[in-house]
Amino acid sequence: MKTNKLLFAAFMLTAFLAYSLSMSAQAANPKSGKSSGAPQWSVQVDKVDPGDVILESAFRVAIYENLLDEMAKTKRFKQVFRSGDHHAADVPDLLILKTTVQKYTAGSETRRTVTTVSGATKLKVSSQLTTKDGKVVLEKVVDGNVRFFGGNLRATHNLAHNIGTQIKESTLPPPNPATAEGSIERTMEASAGSVSTSEMDVR
């Protein structure tokens, strides 16, 4: 009987120590993301600006629709709005995603099938996240190419995916009017001179 009590006491002590260690680990490594309660921006995706590039309307629409999907996948934004959505006007912490085409090379799916050294479809855009009053929070130059197998419109998916990856991996200032201005300046200083490009090829 005495042995059983000792075993029970030892078990309870072990369980208490395990619980204490678990709580200490959680306190030292809090979970990130929505569960942390950190405030998030919302984003409105503007229609794609072709700039001086002649780009088929199907490509512009495909880039736009893929961007909407990719912004939701980043999980960096509380809400994702389409261009012209009147609900966005009432959102205080809103960023606007602007995409301007810089370069487009129409490729050939047939040539890509025959050879791996020609026929690539190439897209290069300037991607900006700005506040409502026009302050630039993030600016990147991003590529979306199809070098091997895949239809030409696949380049629009790759482009949107790469933009989403750039945003997901970048540091955004907090959506707090009291601290956002200084944070925006620091973010732009950090990204100045390191405007990056990225590619994703379909193999």
N, C-alpha and C positions, 0 to 999 in steps of 0.2 A: 504493500500500500504506500509506504514511504517512498519506494523507488518510483512508483507511478507519479507521485506528486512532484518529485524532482525532475522527471522527464517532462512533465507538463510545464513546469516552470522554465525549463531550458528551452522548450518549444516556443513559449510565449516571448521569452527574451530574444530568441533568434528572429521571430516574426517582427518584433518591435524594431530591432536593429535594421532589418531589411526594409521596413516601411520608412524609417528615418533616412536611410541612404537614398531611397527612391525619391523622397520629397526634396532632399538636398540637391539631387541631380536635376530635377525639374526646375528648381529655383535657379540653378546655375546655367541651365540651357532652356530658356523659354522658347516656346514654339513661335515661329514667324508666320506672317500671313494674316488672314481675316480673324483667326482665333485670338491673335494677340491684341485685338481691339485698336490697332493702329489705324488712323484715318487714311482714307484712300481718295484719290482723284476719281472723277468720272471723265470720260473722253468722248468727243464728238469727231467722227471721221468725215472730213471734207471730201468732196468729189475730187478725183484725180485731175490735176492741171497738166495738160500735155506740153505746156511751154511752147518752145519753137519746134517741137518734134511732131512730125506727122504720124499719128498713132491711131489705129483703127478703134472705133468705138467699142468693139467687142473686147479689146484689150483693156481699155479704160474701165469698163464695167466689171470685168473679171478681177482687175487689181482691187477695185473698190470693195467688191463683195468678199474677196479673200481677206482684205484688211479687217473688215468687220469681224470675221471669224477669228482671225489671229489675235485681235485686241482682246476678245473675250477669253481666249486660251491663255493669255499671259497671266491672268488673275491679278493684274496690277491695278485694275480699275473697278470701281463700285458699279458703274453702269456704262454701257457703250451705246452711243446715239448715232443715228444716221444723220447725214447732212440735211438741214431743213426741219428736223424734228423740233416742234415748238416746245416740247417738254424740257429740252436742254436749256432754254433761256432762263428757267427758274432754278437751275442747279448752280450753287455758289462755287463749288470746287470743281471747275470744269477746265479740262485741257482740250485743245483742238489739234487734231493730227492733219497736217498739210503734206501732200505728196505732189512733187513737181517732177515731171519726166525730164531728164537731162540728155539721155541717149537711148536710141532703140535701133537694134539691128534685126531685121526680119530674117529668120533662119529658114531652113528647109528640112522638114521631117524626113523626106526621102533621102536627101544627101547625108543626114545623120545616120540613117540606117545602113547606108553603103560604106561610109567612112567615118572615122572618129576625129578627123582633123579639119572638117569643114561642115557648114550647115548649121552652126550654133545660133540659137536665138538669144539675144542679149538685151537686157533692160538695166538702165542705171537711173536712179531717182535721187532727189534730195528729199529727205524726210524730216519734218519739223514737228515738235510738240510745242505749242504756244498757249499762253493764258488767254483769257478773254480780251485783255487789253493789249495783246500783241507781243508780250514778253516771251522770248524764246527760252524754253526750259531744256530742250534737247534737240540737237541737230546732227544728222548723220547722212552720209552718202552711201547708198546700198545698192548692190547688184542682185539681179535675179536672172540666172542663165539656164538654158538647157543645151548641154553640149553633146549628149549622147542620145539615148532613147527617150521618147516622149513627145507629145504634141507641142506645138508652138505656145499654146495657152498655158502649158505647164510652167512657163517662165513667170507668169503672173502669180501662180501659187508659191513658187520658190521665192519670189520677191517679197510677197506679203509675209511669208514665214520668216525670212531674214530680218525684216523690219520688226516683227514681233519679238524675235530673239534679241535684237539690239535694245529694244525698250525693256524687255524683261531683265537683261543683264546690266542695265544702266541704273544709276542712282538718281531718283527724282526728288526734288525738294518737297517738304511736307505741305499739304494743302491747308496751311494756316496763314491767314493774312499777316499776322504779326511777325512770322519768321520766314515766309516764302521768299521775299525779295532778296535777302542775303543769301539764302540757300540757292536761289536761281543763279546768282552771280558766281557762287563757288562752283556750281555744276557746270556752267558755261566755261569757266576758267579751266576746269579739269578736262573738258572735252575739246578745248581749243587746241588746234595743232595735231589732234589725233582723230580727225574725222575718218571713220573707218569704212571699209567696204567688205562685203562678204559674199560668198557664192555658195550655191547648192546645186550640184549637177545631178541629173537623173541618169543613173547608170543602168 
